[in-house]
Amino acid sequence: MTSVTLKTWLPRAIYVVAIATVVHVTAVAYLPTGVMNTLFRRFPADYARPDAAERFARSPMADATMRHITMPSPDLLYTACIYDLTHAPLRVRADPKLENYWSVAFYAGNTDNYLVVNDRGANGKPVDILLVSTSGVKAPKKVPDGARVVVAPTDKGFILVRMLAPDYAAQKDKLEAARERLSCTYWRD
Amino acid sequence: MAKNLAKKKRSRARNAAQSHFLHRGLLYGSLTVLGILLGIFTAWLSVRSPAAIQSVTVGAWHASLLSGSADADIYTRARIALSALVVLNREETIYFLATADDKGEPLRSRCSYRISGAPPQARWWSITAYADDMYLIPNAEKRYSISSANVALDGGKFSLVTAPSQPANAKSWIATPGDRGLVLTLRLYNPTPLIVANPATLNAPAIERIGDCT
């Protein structure tokens, strides 16, 4: 009797475990991309359009009302850009001229932080990066003078500029002037 | 007569076969749904905690060694996507999280804690209080964090307090009103090369509960 029950239910249990394993791994593996896609969908439409003249969207200082990104730092001023390199290569320029910490961080569609340039690394020089697709789609015919070409691991991605602002009110003019010197645009040569 | 009998037999056999297939279909349909639900449930269980999988623990603080890295496994990536989307990689910034005090008691926003020690080894650091949903805790004063730029130092050591309301004698205070789980985050921007190589060498700030919880 026991062996009959086992013979009947073992294949069924294996079937359930196999389905559960496939669903489990797929769900965990896809989750970061799903979260990033949600972030892309919620990005301000004026800056997300393929024809937007400037793609960098400026956030106010983080407070408890900021709910689109978990763990926002209230000490940093964020400026963000999303891209899809199937439209065109992306040119990112930054010349904040700030004494405090700042960085430009590049994220792939699966949340990997594949590149960071900070104030120390830039060493006082402007950042000028041409981001191109890994699939070769819309490859640039020419590269802007002085730009560094970076191949993005995924066509869709996210760029986040962080500027240290422990006292935003006192440094507002300097910080907003620094944001004027950021640029994220598609490069259509 | 014999013909009719044979016809009835064939019909019964057909009905039995149909019933068998229906039964198997229903059974395997149910087993498939069960497998899907089980897969989703175990996936949720495995990623719901903000604690990193490949992590280092120093005092009450834990840090992922693979945050933001292309070497991160799928579980680390998923946990980070839910709890701390778009973090920087370890060379740029190390994030230490604490969800319990030095005695191992879970942190609650309605309790008061003193966080103290030698300044962490980084160009710039901050300690920020989050609710257990990983968002900032609403407070009228907008006191969410203390950093190396504004922390009070005494004899080379820093000390700050997290509490639901402003303590009488605390120079550095983070407001944590309400009653929910509390997550403290220590950010080290441009950590020293020694910390990057071995985050376990952190000057881990002590977290001690002070007084009774409100």
Interface residues (C-beta under 8 A of the other chain):
Chain A: R12 Y15 V16 V17 A18 I19 A20 T21 V22 V23 H24 V25 T26 A27 V28 A29 L31 P32 V35 M36 L39 A62 D63 A64 T65 M66 R67 I69 T70 M71 P72 S73 P74 D75 N100 Y101 S103 A105 Y107 N110 T111 D112 N113 Y114 V116 N118 R120 P153 F158 L160 L164 P166 D167
Chain B: L27 Y28 L31 T32 L34 G35 I36 L38 G39 I40 T42 A43 S46 V47 G68 S69 A70 A72 I74 Y75 R77 A78 I80 A81 L82 S83 A84 L85 V86 V87 L88 N89 E91 E92 R123 W124 S126 T128 Y130 D133 M134 Y135 L136 I137 P138 N139 K142 Y144 S145 S147 A149 N150 T185 R187 Y189 N190
